[in-house]
Every structure is written in structure tokens, then in C-alpha cells.
Amino acid sequence: MSTHTHDHHSALDIAKNGMPKDELLFDLADLFKIFGDTTRMKILFSLFEEELCVREITDLLGMTQSAISHQLKVLKDSRLIGNRREGKTIIYFLADDHVRSIVGQGYEHITEGMHHDENV
């Protein structure tokens, strides 16, 4: 057991020094808002293992192309996914390992302690 007493002034100084500027915190909050949509989360999970085109994503999720295209634009504008052209087809993929990590860590957090079955 620790005998350390909490030093309010020291703790406050440490917290102040570690606090990012408001603009960065607004941007971070906006980024997390992007994750707050089930369709966007489904798209991100669909791109976890494989690069896919719009048609493949619409088939996988059972949604219209216009609904998927709108969400792909939101994800791309937020730099969470990227794309490349192969002939007339545009292929989508996760932008980087940070996106994979954010989604993966969030999923681990909400499933922590759950019994794993086919739905988890």
C-alpha cells in the first residue's frame, strides 16, 4: 500500500502541462464524433481485413450505394480511409494503423469481460 499523499498543486501543474490546446481538443472531439455512427463503424470494420470497392461494401452491409458513398466521403474527409483507382473501380482501405488501432482498442474496451461467442 502506498503512503504517497496527493499533492494538489503538483497534480494540477502536471495536468496543465499535459493539456493540449483547445483547437486540438476540438479536432479530437470531432474525430470521435465520426466514430459515433453505426454505418461508418461497419464500413471501418469491413475494411479491417480487406480493401473493398463501393459495390462490395454495399453488398456486405446490405445498404444502398448512395448511403455508403456518403459515409465513405465522411470517412475520407476525416482521413480515416483512403482510396485508389483501379481502372474504373475505386478501392477503399483504412488510412493507416492508427485507425486500425483506434477501432480495435475501442472494440476491445467494450467487449472486455464478455463471454466470446459468434456475435462478438
C-alpha positions, 0 to 999 in steps of 0.5 A, spaced: 500 500 500 502 506 498 503 512 503 504 517 497 499 523 499 496 527 493 499 533 492 494 538 489 498 543 486 503 538 483 497 534 480 494 540 477 501 543 474 502 536 471 495 536 468 496 543 465 502 541 462 499 535 459 493 539 456 493 540 449 490 546 446 483 547 445 483 547 437 486 540 438 481 538 443 476 540 438 479 536 432 479 530 437 472 531 439 470 531 432 474 525 430 470 521 435 464 524 433 465 520 426 466 514 430 459 515 433 455 512 427 453 505 426 454 505 418 461 508 418 463 503 424 461 497 419 464 500 413 471 501 418 470 494 420 469 491 413 475 494 411 479 491 417 481 485 413 480 487 406 480 493 401 473 493 398 470 497 392 463 501 393 459 495 390 462 490 395 461 494 401 454 495 399 453 488 398 456 486 405 452 491 409 446 490 405 445 498 404 444 502 398 450 505 394 448 512 395 448 511 403 455 508 403 458 513 398 456 518 403 459 515 409 465 513 405 466 521 403 465 522 411 470 517 412 475 520 407 474 527 409 476 525 416 482 521 413 480 515 416 480 511 409 483 512 403 482 510 396 485 508 389 483 507 382 483 501 379 481 502 372 474 504 373 473 501 380 475 505 386 478 501 392 477 503 399 482 501 405 483 504 412 488 510 412 493 507 416 494 503 423 492 508 427 485 507 425 486 500 425 488 501 432 483 506 434 477 501 432 480 495 435 482 498 442 475 501 442 472 494 440 476 491 445 474 496 451 467 494 450 467 487 449 472 486 455 469 481 460 464 478 455 463 471 454 466 470 446 461 467 442 459 468 434 456 475 435 462 478 438 
